[in-house]
Amino acid sequence: MRELWTRTSGTVRRWIGDPTVSLYLRATVAATLSYVVALQVSAEPAPLTAPLTALLIVQVTVYSTLKTSIRRVNSVIVGVLIAIGFSAVVGLSWWSLALTILASLVVGHFVRVDEFVNEVAISAMLILGTTQLASQAWDRVLETLIGAGVGLAFNVVFAPPVWVDTAGEAVEGLARRARHLLLEIADELGGPAPVEQAAARLHEARRLDQAIADVDAAMRQAEDSLRLNPRVSEGLLSRIVLRTGLDTLEICVVVIRVLTRSLTDLAKRRDGDQRLFPQDVTVAMEELLGHVGGALVSFAVLVTTQVSRSAEEAEERLTSELAAAWSVRENVAQLLLRHVQEDPEAWQLYGSVLAEIDRMLDELALEHRSGRLMEELDRASAANAERLGRLGRFAGLRRLVRGGRLRRGKT
Protein backbone atom coordinates (compact mmCIF):
# COMPACT_ATOMS: atom_id res chain seq x y z
CA MET A 1 0.00 0.00 0.00
CA ARG A 2 2.85 2.39 0.81
CA GLU A 3 4.45 1.75 -2.58
CA LEU A 4 1.11 2.22 -4.33
CA TRP A 5 0.54 5.51 -2.47
CA THR A 6 4.02 6.75 -3.35
CA ARG A 7 3.55 5.89 -7.01
CA THR A 8 0.08 7.46 -7.15
CA SER A 9 1.15 10.65 -5.41
CA GLY A 10 4.13 10.97 -7.73
CA THR A 11 1.87 10.61 -10.76
CA VAL A 12 -0.53 13.23 -9.40
CA ARG A 13 2.33 15.69 -8.77
CA ARG A 14 3.59 15.22 -12.33
CA TRP A 15 0.10 15.83 -13.68
CA ILE A 16 -0.35 18.97 -11.60
CA GLY A 17 3.07 20.25 -12.63
CA ASP A 18 2.37 19.67 -16.32
CA PRO A 19 1.77 23.00 -18.13
CA THR A 20 -1.21 21.71 -20.12
CA VAL A 21 -3.00 20.20 -17.11
CA SER A 22 -2.34 23.35 -15.07
CA LEU A 23 -3.78 25.54 -17.84
CA TYR A 24 -6.92 23.37 -18.14
CA LEU A 25 -7.59 23.44 -14.40
CA ARG A 26 -6.99 27.17 -14.06
CA ALA A 27 -9.13 28.04 -17.09
CA THR A 28 -12.02 25.86 -15.85
CA VAL A 29 -12.07 27.40 -12.37
CA ALA A 30 -11.72 30.97 -13.67
CA ALA A 31 -14.49 30.52 -16.27
CA THR A 32 -16.85 29.07 -13.65
CA LEU A 33 -16.17 31.90 -11.21
CA SER A 34 -16.72 34.53 -13.90
CA TYR A 35 -20.08 32.96 -14.79
CA VAL A 36 -21.18 33.02 -11.15
CA VAL A 37 -20.20 36.70 -10.84
CA ALA A 38 -21.90 37.62 -14.12
CA LEU A 39 -25.16 35.98 -12.99
CA GLN A 40 -25.26 38.40 -10.07
CA VAL A 41 -24.42 41.52 -12.10
CA SER A 42 -25.60 41.12 -15.69
CA ALA A 43 -29.23 41.35 -16.81
CA GLU A 44 -28.72 38.44 -19.20
CA PRO A 45 -30.28 35.12 -18.09
CA ALA A 46 -27.25 33.19 -19.35
CA PRO A 47 -24.20 35.50 -19.45
CA LEU A 48 -21.89 33.10 -21.27
CA THR A 49 -19.68 35.88 -22.61
CA ALA A 50 -18.04 36.21 -19.19
CA PRO A 51 -16.84 32.59 -18.90
CA LEU A 52 -15.89 32.63 -22.58
CA THR A 53 -13.70 35.68 -21.97
CA ALA A 54 -12.13 34.18 -18.86
CA LEU A 55 -11.50 30.93 -20.74
CA LEU A 56 -9.64 32.78 -23.48
CA ILE A 57 -7.78 35.10 -21.13
CA VAL A 58 -6.39 32.71 -18.50
CA GLN A 59 -3.06 31.76 -20.01
CA VAL A 60 -0.06 29.98 -18.52
CA THR A 61 1.63 33.13 -17.18
CA VAL A 62 0.56 36.38 -15.49
CA TYR A 63 2.27 38.46 -18.15
CA SER A 64 0.50 36.78 -21.07
CA THR A 65 -2.81 36.94 -19.15
CA LEU A 66 -2.46 40.70 -18.77
CA LYS A 67 -1.64 41.17 -22.44
CA THR A 68 -4.53 38.95 -23.51
CA SER A 69 -7.00 40.71 -21.20
CA ILE A 70 -6.23 44.11 -22.66
CA ARG A 71 -6.49 42.92 -26.26
CA ARG A 72 -9.68 40.96 -25.71
CA VAL A 73 -11.53 43.74 -23.87
CA ASN A 74 -10.39 46.14 -26.57
CA SER A 75 -11.67 43.84 -29.33
CA VAL A 76 -15.10 43.43 -27.73
CA ILE A 77 -15.60 47.15 -27.10
CA VAL A 78 -14.55 48.03 -30.65
CA GLY A 79 -16.93 45.41 -32.06
CA VAL A 80 -19.82 46.68 -29.95
CA LEU A 81 -19.23 50.28 -31.03
CA ILE A 82 -19.12 49.28 -34.71
CA ALA A 83 -22.38 47.32 -34.33
CA ILE A 84 -24.11 50.25 -32.62
CA GLY A 85 -23.01 52.58 -35.40
CA PHE A 86 -24.17 50.33 -38.25
CA SER A 87 -27.50 49.44 -36.60
CA ALA A 88 -28.31 53.09 -35.99
CA VAL A 89 -27.71 53.94 -39.66
CA VAL A 90 -28.71 50.94 -41.83
CA GLY A 91 -30.03 48.13 -39.62
CA LEU A 92 -29.51 44.44 -40.31
CA SER A 93 -29.41 43.10 -43.87
CA TRP A 94 -27.09 40.89 -45.88
CA TRP A 95 -25.08 43.82 -47.24
CA SER A 96 -24.92 45.67 -43.90
CA LEU A 97 -23.70 42.43 -42.30
CA ALA A 98 -20.95 42.18 -44.93
CA LEU A 99 -19.95 45.81 -44.36
CA THR A 100 -19.95 45.26 -40.59
CA ILE A 101 -17.66 42.25 -40.87
CA LEU A 102 -15.29 44.04 -43.25
CA ALA A 103 -15.19 47.18 -41.12
CA SER A 104 -14.62 45.12 -37.96
CA LEU A 105 -11.69 43.25 -39.46
CA VAL A 106 -10.10 46.43 -40.81
CA VAL A 107 -10.58 48.41 -37.60
CA GLY A 108 -9.42 45.41 -35.54
CA HIS A 109 -6.19 45.39 -37.51
CA PHE A 110 -5.56 49.07 -36.86
CA VAL A 111 -6.31 48.91 -33.11
CA ARG A 112 -3.75 46.09 -32.83
CA VAL A 113 -5.75 43.41 -31.05
CA ASP A 114 -3.53 40.80 -32.73
CA GLU A 115 -5.10 37.33 -32.54
CA PHE A 116 -8.46 38.81 -31.47
CA VAL A 117 -9.15 40.51 -34.81
CA ASN A 118 -11.90 37.97 -35.52
CA GLU A 119 -13.36 38.67 -32.06
CA VAL A 120 -14.10 42.24 -33.18
CA ALA A 121 -16.24 40.93 -36.05
CA ILE A 122 -17.87 38.27 -33.85
CA SER A 123 -18.86 40.86 -31.22
CA ALA A 124 -20.25 43.16 -33.90
CA MET A 125 -22.32 40.38 -35.51
CA LEU A 126 -23.75 39.18 -32.18
CA ILE A 127 -24.79 42.67 -31.16
CA LEU A 128 -26.08 43.54 -34.63
CA GLY A 129 -28.45 40.57 -34.50
CA THR A 130 -30.00 41.36 -31.13
CA THR A 131 -33.40 42.95 -30.76
CA GLN A 132 -32.70 45.17 -27.75
CA LEU A 133 -29.51 46.65 -29.10
CA ALA A 134 -28.43 49.09 -26.40
CA SER A 135 -28.94 46.83 -23.40
CA GLN A 136 -27.53 43.77 -25.19
CA ALA A 137 -24.48 45.71 -26.32
CA TRP A 138 -23.52 47.06 -22.93
CA ASP A 139 -24.36 43.77 -21.23
CA ARG A 140 -21.86 42.11 -23.52
CA VAL A 141 -19.24 44.72 -22.63
CA LEU A 142 -20.00 44.21 -18.93
CA GLU A 143 -19.71 40.43 -19.23
CA THR A 144 -16.41 40.80 -21.07
CA LEU A 145 -15.05 43.06 -18.35
CA ILE A 146 -16.17 40.56 -15.70
CA GLY A 147 -14.52 37.65 -17.47
CA ALA A 148 -11.32 39.60 -18.04
CA GLY A 149 -11.25 40.85 -14.45
CA VAL A 150 -11.86 37.41 -12.94
CA GLY A 151 -9.29 35.79 -15.22
CA LEU A 152 -6.66 38.38 -14.41
CA ALA A 153 -7.41 38.37 -10.67
CA PHE A 154 -7.30 34.58 -10.61
CA ASN A 155 -3.80 34.55 -12.04
CA VAL A 156 -2.65 37.34 -9.73
CA VAL A 157 -4.01 35.77 -6.54
CA PHE A 158 -3.08 32.21 -7.53
CA ALA A 159 0.16 32.92 -9.35
CA PRO A 160 0.93 30.34 -12.02
CA PRO A 161 4.12 28.31 -11.74
CA VAL A 162 7.40 29.47 -13.20
CA TRP A 163 8.34 27.44 -16.26
CA VAL A 164 12.08 27.89 -15.91
CA ASP A 165 12.62 24.17 -15.31
CA THR A 166 10.81 23.31 -18.53
CA ALA A 167 12.96 25.75 -20.50
CA GLY A 168 16.06 24.42 -18.76
CA GLU A 169 15.21 20.87 -19.78
CA ALA A 170 14.75 22.04 -23.37
CA VAL A 171 18.12 23.81 -23.33
CA GLU A 172 19.89 20.79 -21.83
CA GLY A 173 18.16 18.52 -24.33
CA LEU A 174 19.46 20.67 -27.19
CA ALA A 175 23.01 20.54 -25.78
CA ARG A 176 22.87 16.75 -25.33
CA ARG A 177 21.65 16.30 -28.90
CA ALA A 178 24.55 18.44 -30.11
CA ARG A 179 26.99 16.38 -28.04
CA HIS A 180 25.52 13.15 -29.41
CA LEU A 181 26.00 14.40 -32.97
CA LEU A 182 29.62 15.35 -32.26
CA LEU A 183 30.26 11.89 -30.79
CA GLU A 184 28.73 10.25 -33.86
CA ILE A 185 31.02 12.31 -36.08
CA ALA A 186 34.01 11.36 -33.92
CA ASP A 187 33.17 7.64 -34.10
CA GLU A 188 32.96 7.77 -37.88
CA LEU A 189 36.32 9.49 -38.32
CA GLY A 190 38.18 6.24 -37.73
CA GLY A 191 36.61 4.39 -40.65
CA PRO A 192 36.04 4.99 -44.36
CA ALA A 193 34.42 8.30 -45.22
CA PRO A 194 31.81 7.93 -47.96
CA VAL A 195 30.10 11.12 -49.01
CA GLU A 196 26.69 9.68 -48.13
CA GLN A 197 27.71 9.17 -44.52
CA ALA A 198 29.06 12.71 -44.19
CA ALA A 199 25.93 14.09 -45.85
CA ALA A 200 23.77 12.20 -43.34
CA ARG A 201 25.56 13.96 -40.50
CA LEU A 202 24.96 17.27 -42.30
CA HIS A 203 21.22 16.54 -42.44
CA GLU A 204 21.24 15.73 -38.72
CA ALA A 205 22.94 19.04 -38.01
CA ARG A 206 20.25 20.84 -40.03
CA ARG A 207 17.50 19.10 -38.03
CA LEU A 208 19.30 20.13 -34.86
CA ASP A 209 19.36 23.68 -36.15
CA GLN A 210 15.60 23.54 -36.76
CA ALA A 211 15.00 22.24 -33.21
CA ILE A 212 16.11 25.62 -31.87
CA ALA A 213 12.64 26.98 -32.68
CA ASP A 214 11.03 24.58 -30.19
CA VAL A 215 13.59 25.46 -27.52
CA ASP A 216 13.01 29.15 -28.21
CA ALA A 217 9.25 28.69 -27.69
CA ALA A 218 9.91 27.07 -24.30
CA MET A 219 12.29 29.91 -23.50
CA ARG A 220 9.69 32.57 -24.34
CA GLN A 221 7.18 30.83 -22.09
CA ALA A 222 9.71 30.79 -19.26
CA GLU A 223 10.52 34.48 -19.82
CA ASP A 224 6.83 35.39 -19.71
CA SER A 225 6.33 33.37 -16.53
CA LEU A 226 9.07 35.40 -14.83
CA ARG A 227 7.46 38.75 -15.67
CA LEU A 228 5.04 40.21 -13.11
CA ASN A 229 5.14 36.98 -11.11
CA PRO A 230 5.08 37.47 -7.31
CA ARG A 231 6.93 34.18 -6.86
CA VAL A 232 10.04 35.56 -8.55
CA SER A 233 12.35 38.09 -6.91
CA GLU A 234 15.06 38.33 -9.61
CA GLY A 235 13.13 37.73 -12.80
CA LEU A 236 15.26 40.02 -14.97
CA LEU A 237 18.50 38.25 -14.05
CA SER A 238 16.97 34.81 -14.63
CA ARG A 239 15.62 35.85 -18.03
CA ILE A 240 18.97 37.24 -19.14
CA VAL A 241 20.89 34.17 -17.94
CA LEU A 242 18.57 31.81 -19.81
CA ARG A 243 18.36 33.89 -22.98
CA THR A 244 22.10 34.50 -23.31
CA GLY A 245 22.73 30.81 -22.64
CA LEU A 246 20.37 29.80 -25.44
CA ASP A 247 21.95 32.37 -27.77
CA THR A 248 25.38 30.81 -27.15
CA LEU A 249 24.09 27.30 -27.78
CA GLU A 250 22.35 28.48 -30.93
CA ILE A 251 25.65 29.84 -32.26
CA CYS A 252 27.35 26.52 -31.43
CA VAL A 253 24.62 24.56 -33.23
CA VAL A 254 25.07 26.73 -36.32
CA VAL A 255 28.84 26.18 -36.13
CA ILE A 256 28.28 22.41 -35.89
CA ARG A 257 26.24 22.58 -39.09
CA VAL A 258 29.09 24.47 -40.78
CA LEU A 259 31.53 21.86 -39.41
CA THR A 260 29.52 19.01 -40.95
CA ARG A 261 29.47 20.96 -44.20
CA SER A 262 33.26 21.17 -44.16
CA LEU A 263 33.58 17.45 -43.40
CA THR A 264 31.20 16.67 -46.26
CA ASP A 265 33.32 18.75 -48.64
CA LEU A 266 36.41 16.97 -47.33
CA ALA A 267 34.77 13.58 -47.96
CA LYS A 268 34.18 14.58 -51.57
CA ARG A 269 37.95 14.85 -51.98
CA ARG A 270 38.44 11.30 -50.72
CA ASP A 271 37.64 7.92 -52.18
CA GLY A 272 34.96 5.93 -50.36
CA ASP A 273 37.51 3.74 -48.57
CA GLN A 274 39.78 6.60 -47.41
CA ARG A 275 39.76 8.33 -44.05
CA LEU A 276 38.95 12.01 -43.72
CA PHE A 277 42.15 12.55 -41.70
CA PRO A 278 45.36 10.58 -41.19
CA GLN A 279 45.35 8.04 -38.38
CA ASP A 280 47.15 10.18 -35.78
CA VAL A 281 44.93 13.17 -36.52
CA THR A 282 41.82 10.99 -36.32
CA VAL A 283 42.63 9.86 -32.78
CA ALA A 284 43.23 13.43 -31.66
CA MET A 285 40.09 14.69 -33.41
CA GLU A 286 37.95 12.05 -31.68
CA GLU A 287 39.25 13.23 -28.31
CA LEU A 288 38.77 16.87 -29.24
CA LEU A 289 35.14 16.45 -30.35
CA GLY A 290 34.42 14.49 -27.18
CA HIS A 291 35.67 17.38 -25.04
CA VAL A 292 33.70 19.91 -27.09
CA GLY A 293 30.53 17.87 -26.63
CA GLY A 294 31.16 17.61 -22.90
CA ALA A 295 31.69 21.38 -22.72
CA LEU A 296 28.36 21.96 -24.47
CA VAL A 297 26.47 19.89 -21.89
CA SER A 298 28.37 21.44 -18.97
CA PHE A 299 27.57 24.91 -20.30
CA ALA A 300 23.86 24.06 -20.59
CA VAL A 301 23.80 22.72 -17.04
CA LEU A 302 25.55 25.86 -15.82
CA VAL A 303 23.06 28.30 -17.34
CA THR A 304 19.99 26.31 -16.22
CA THR A 305 21.05 25.46 -12.67
CA GLN A 306 19.43 27.46 -9.89
CA VAL A 307 21.29 25.98 -6.90
CA SER A 308 24.66 27.64 -6.25
CA ARG A 309 26.49 24.42 -5.34
CA SER A 310 25.33 22.68 -8.52
CA ALA A 311 26.27 25.76 -10.52
CA GLU A 312 29.78 25.69 -9.07
CA GLU A 313 30.15 22.02 -9.98
CA ALA A 314 28.92 22.71 -13.51
CA GLU A 315 31.36 25.61 -13.82
CA GLU A 316 34.24 23.39 -12.70
CA ARG A 317 33.30 20.72 -15.23
CA LEU A 318 33.02 23.32 -17.98
CA THR A 319 36.42 24.78 -17.10
CA SER A 320 37.98 21.32 -17.10
CA GLU A 321 36.42 20.36 -20.45
CA LEU A 322 37.49 23.61 -22.09
CA ALA A 323 41.06 23.32 -20.80
CA ALA A 324 41.32 19.74 -22.09
CA ALA A 325 39.77 20.75 -25.43
CA TRP A 326 42.24 23.60 -25.97
CA SER A 327 45.16 21.31 -25.12
CA VAL A 328 44.04 18.66 -27.61
CA ARG A 329 43.24 21.36 -30.15
CA GLU A 330 46.87 22.54 -30.13
CA ASN A 331 47.99 18.97 -30.75
CA VAL A 332 45.54 18.63 -33.65
CA ALA A 333 46.79 21.90 -35.15
CA GLN A 334 50.40 20.71 -35.06
CA LEU A 335 49.49 17.36 -36.63
CA LEU A 336 47.44 19.00 -39.38
CA LEU A 337 50.24 21.46 -40.10
CA ARG A 338 52.59 18.58 -40.68
CA HIS A 339 50.17 16.68 -42.93
CA VAL A 340 49.25 19.76 -44.95
CA GLN A 341 52.69 19.60 -46.53
CA GLU A 342 51.82 16.09 -47.76
CA ASP A 343 48.29 17.04 -48.87
CA PRO A 344 48.38 20.78 -49.70
CA GLU A 345 44.99 20.70 -51.47
CA ALA A 346 43.21 19.98 -48.16
CA TRP A 347 44.78 22.82 -46.17
CA GLN A 348 41.76 25.11 -46.61
CA LEU A 349 39.28 22.53 -45.27
CA TYR A 350 41.64 21.58 -42.45
CA GLY A 351 41.84 25.22 -41.48
CA SER A 352 38.06 25.68 -41.61
CA VAL A 353 37.54 22.67 -39.32
CA LEU A 354 39.94 24.13 -36.78
CA ALA A 355 38.35 27.58 -37.07
CA GLU A 356 34.88 26.16 -36.42
CA ILE A 357 36.07 24.29 -33.34
CA ASP A 358 37.83 27.45 -32.12
CA ARG A 359 34.58 29.40 -32.52
CA MET A 360 32.66 26.96 -30.33
CA LEU A 361 35.34 26.95 -27.65
CA ASP A 362 35.44 30.76 -27.65
CA GLU A 363 31.66 30.98 -27.32
CA LEU A 364 31.62 28.54 -24.39
CA ALA A 365 34.44 30.30 -22.51
CA LEU A 366 33.47 31.68 -19.10
CA GLU A 367 35.08 35.04 -19.86
CA HIS A 368 33.01 35.41 -23.01
CA ARG A 369 29.85 34.49 -21.14
CA SER A 370 30.55 36.97 -18.35
CA GLY A 371 31.02 39.71 -20.92
CA ARG A 372 27.72 38.83 -22.61
CA LEU A 373 25.88 38.86 -19.29
CA MET A 374 27.29 42.25 -18.35
CA GLU A 375 26.36 43.71 -21.75
CA GLU A 376 22.77 42.42 -21.50
CA LEU A 377 22.41 43.60 -17.91
CA ASP A 378 23.70 47.05 -18.86
CA ARG A 379 21.32 47.17 -21.82
CA ALA A 380 18.36 46.11 -19.65
CA SER A 381 19.30 48.65 -16.98
CA ALA A 382 19.52 51.39 -19.58
CA ALA A 383 16.12 50.43 -20.98
CA ASN A 384 14.57 50.46 -17.50
CA ALA A 385 16.16 53.82 -16.76
CA GLU A 386 14.76 55.20 -20.00
CA ARG A 387 11.27 53.98 -19.16
CA LEU A 388 11.50 55.42 -15.67
CA GLY A 389 12.76 58.66 -17.16
CA ARG A 390 9.73 58.87 -19.46
CA LEU A 391 7.43 58.20 -16.51
CA GLY A 392 9.26 60.87 -14.52
CA ARG A 393 8.90 63.40 -17.33
CA PHE A 394 5.20 62.51 -17.63
CA ALA A 395 4.70 62.94 -13.89
CA GLY A 396 6.55 66.27 -14.02
CA LEU A 397 4.35 67.40 -16.90
CA ARG A 398 1.27 66.50 -14.90
CA ARG A 399 2.55 68.48 -11.93
CA LEU A 400 3.19 71.48 -14.16
CA VAL A 401 -0.28 71.25 -15.71
CA ARG A 402 -1.92 70.89 -12.32
CA GLY A 403 0.16 73.75 -10.97
CA GLY A 404 -0.87 75.93 -13.88
CA ARG A 405 -4.53 75.11 -13.33
CA LEU A 406 -4.22 75.92 -9.65
CA ARG A 407 -2.56 79.24 -10.42
CA ARG A 408 -5.25 80.05 -12.98
CA GLY A 409 -7.87 79.15 -10.40
CA LYS A 410 -6.29 81.51 -7.88
CA THR A 411 -6.17 84.36 -10.37
N, C-alpha and C positions, 0 to 999 in steps of 0.2 A: 504494500500500500504506500509506503514511504517513497519507493522508487517511482510508482505511478504518479503520486502527487508532484514529485520533483519534475518529472517529464511533462506533466500537464501544465504546471505553472510556468515552466520554461517556454512551452509553446505559446501560452497566453501572452507572456511578456514580449515574445517576438512579434506576435500579431499586433499587439498594442503599439509597439515601436515601429511597425511598418508604416511608411508614409501614406500609402493608399488607404489602409485601414483607418489610420488616424483621421485622414481627410473625410472619409465616409461618415465616421462617428460624429465628428465635429459639425459637419454640414447638416446631418439629420437632426441633431439637438438644436442647433441654431435655427433651422427652418421651422421646427415645431414651436419653439419659443416665440418666434416672430408671428406665427399664426395666432397663438394665444393672445399676444399683445394686440394684434390688429383686430381681433374679435371684440375687444373692449373699447377700441377707439374708433374704428371705421364704421361707416353706415352700411357697408356692404354685408350681405348675409354670409358670403363665403369669400373673404379677402385673401385670395390665393396669390395675389401679386407679392404680398409681404414674404411668405415662405419661399416663393420663387426667387425673389431678390436675394434673400439670405443664402439660399442654396447656391446661387451663382457667385456671391461675394466671398463666402468663407473659403479662403484658399489655405495653402499649407503654412504660410508665414504671415506675420502681422503687417509687414511692409507691403506685400502683394495684396492683402485684404484692403488696406487703406487706399491703394491705387485703384483697385477694382471698384470700391465703394464710390469713389468720386466719379469715375467714368460712367458707372451704371446709373447713378442718380442723375447725372448730367444728361445721359441719353434719354431717360424717361421724361424728364422735364421738357427737353427740346421736342420730343415727339408729341407730348400733350399740347404744347403751344402751337405746333404746326397744325394739329388736328383741329384745335379751336379756331384758328384762322381760316382754314379751308371750309369748315362747316358753317361758319358765320357768313361766308361769301357765296359758296356754290352748293353746299349740301353734299349728300352722298349719291354718287352715280359711278358708272364704270370708268369714265374719263377723269372724274375728280379723284377717284381712288388711285388711278395710275399717276396722276400729278402729285398726289400726297406721298406715294411711295418714292417717286423720283426725288421730290424735294427733300424728303426725310433722309434719303441716302446721301444726297449732295451736302445738305447742312450737317449731317452727322460726320461726314469726312472733314469739314472745315472746323468743327468744334473739337475735333481730335478725341473722339471717344474710343478710338482704336477698334478692338474686337467687338464693341457694342454698337457698331454702325447699324446693323440689322435691327437692334433693339429699338432704335429711334423710329424706324418704319413700323415695327410691330406695335409699339405704343400708340403711334398715330392711327393705325388701322383699327385697333381695339376701341379707342376713344371715338373715332369717326363713326363707328357702327353702333354706338350706344344711343338710346332714346333720350335720356336725361343727361345732356352733354356736360353741363357745367359741374354738376355734383359728381358724375362718374369720372370726369377728368381729374378733379382735385382729390377724389378718393384714391385714384390710382397713384397720384403723386404722394399722398400721405402713406399709402401702403408701401410704396417703394422706400420712402424715408424710414419707415419702421423696420423693414427688412434690412436695409443698409445699416441702420443704427444698431440693431440687435446683432447682426453678423460681426460688425466691427467691435462692439462691446464684448462679445463672446470671446473673440480672439485676444482682446486686451486683458480681460479678467483671467481667462484661462489661456495663458500664453502657449502657443504651439511649441513643440520641441525644436531644438537647434539641429539642423541637418549637416553639421560639420563632419560627423563620423561617416555619413554616407558619401560625402564628397571625398573624404580622406581615403575611404576604401576604393573609390573610383580612381583616384590619383595613384594609389599603390598598385592597383590592378594594371593601370597603364604602364607603370615602371616595370612590373614583373613580366608583362608581355614583351616589352622592349628587351629586357634581359634575356628572356627565352629565345628571342629571335637572334640576338648576338651569340648566344651559346650554340644555336643551330648553325650559324655561319661558321663559328670556330670549329665545330665538329666536322664540317664538310671541307675545311681547308686541307685536311690531311689526305684526302683521296682525290680521284680524278675530278676535273672541273668542267663538266659539260655546260653549255650555254643555257640549256633548259633548266638545270638545277639552280644556276645563279639567277635566272629570270624568275623562278618560283619564289626565291627569297625577296626579290624586288617587289613582287606582287604582295607578299606578306607585309613588307614595309609600307606599301601604299594603303593596305587595309588598316594597319596600325595608325597611320596618319589620319585616316578617316574616323577612327575611333575617338579622336580628340573631341569631336563634336558632342558625343555622349558625355564625356567627362566634363566638358565645358557647361553642359546643361545641369549636371549635378552641382557644379561649382556655383553657377548662378543661383540655384535654389538655396545652397548653403549661405551665399552672400546675402540674399534676401532675408533668410531666417535670422541673421545677425543684426539686421537693421531694426531699430525701434523695438527690440525684444528686451523686456525687463529682466530676463534670465541672464543676459550677457552684459558684462561690465566693460570689456575691451573689444567691442565688436569691430572697430576700425582696424586694430592691429591684427586680429584674426583674419579678417578679409584680405588684408594686404599680404600676409604670410602665405595664405592659400593661393591667392591669385598669382603672385610672383613665382611660387613654386611650380604651378601649372605652366606658366609661361616658359620657365626654364626647361621643363620636361618636353614641352611642345617643340622647342628649338632642337632638343636632342633627338626627338623622333624624326624631325625633318632631316637632320644630319644623318641619321641612320638610313633614311631612304636614299640620300645622296651617296652614302657609302655603298649600299647595295647596287646602285647604278654604276659606280666605279668598278666594283667587283664583276658586274655583268660585262662591262666593256673589256675588262682584263681577260675574262673567260673567252671572249670572242677572238682574242689574240692567241689563244692556246688551242691545241688539239683536244679532243674529248678525253684522252687518257693522260693529259698533262696536269700537273698541279698549278694552282694560281701563283704560288710562291715556292722558292726552294725549300728543302726540308728544314734547314735550321731556322729560316724565317717563319715557316709554318708553325713550328713549336712555340716560338716567341709570340706570334700573332694570336694563337689560341689562348695563351696566358693573358695577353693584353686585353682581348675582348672579354675574357672572364672577369677581369678586374673592372673594366668599364661597366659591365652589366651589374656587378655588385655595387658599384658606386651609384648607379641609377636607383637601385632599390633603397640603398641607405639614404640617399637624398630624399626620396619620397617619404620614407619613414620619418625623417627629420622634420619635414615641413608639415606633416599631418599629426605629429605627436603633441599632445597637450600636457603630459606629465613631464616635469623638468628632468627627473632622473632618466626616463626613457629617451628624452631628447638628447641628453648628454651622451648616452650610450650610442645613439644613432650618429651623433656628430663624431664620436671616436671611430666608429666603423667607417664612416665616410672619409675621414682623414686618412685612415689606414689604407683604404682601397685606392684613394687618389695617389697617395705616395707610392704604393706598389705599382700602380698603372704608369706613372711618370717614369719610374725606374725601368720598367720593361719597355716602355716606349723608346727610351734612349737606346736600349739594346737593339730594338727593331730598326731604328733609324741607321745605326752603324752597319747592321747586316745588309739592309737595303742599299746603302751607299756602296758597299762592296760589290753587290750583285748587279747594280746598275751598270757598272763597267762591262760586265759580261752580256747584259741585255739592255743596251741603251734605249731601245724603242719603248720600253716599259717605264722609263723614269718618270714620265708625266703622271701616269696612273698610280705609281708607287707614292709619288709626292702628294697626290690628291687624297689617297687613303690615310696617310699620316696627318694631313691637314684636317681632315674630317674628325679623326680621333682627337687631335689637339683641341678642336672647337668644343667637343663634348666635355673634355676634361676641364677646359677653361670655364665653361658654363656651370659646371658642378662645383667649382672651387668655392670654399667658404668665403674668401675675400670678395669674390665677384657677387655672391649672394648678399653679403652684408652691404655692399655698395648699392645693389638694386633695392634692398629694403629701405635704406636711408633715402634714396631718391624718391621712392613712392611715398614714404612717410612725409617728406618735405613737400611733395606735390599735394598730398591730401591736406596737410596743415595749411598750405597756402590757399587751397580752395575753400577750406572752412573759414579762414580769416577773411577771404573775399566776401563770402556769404554773410558773415557777421558784420562786415563793414557796410554792406548794402542795407542790412537790417538797421544798423546804427544810423546810417544816413536817412533812412526812411523815418525812424523814430525822431531824429532831429528835425526833419521837415514837418512832422506832425506837431512837434512842440512849437515850432515857429508859427505854423498856421494857427494853432490854438492861441498862442500868445498874441498874434495879430488880431484874432477875433475878440479876445478879451480887451485889448487896447481899444479896438473900435467900439466895443460895448461901453467902455468907460467914457469915451469921448461923446 
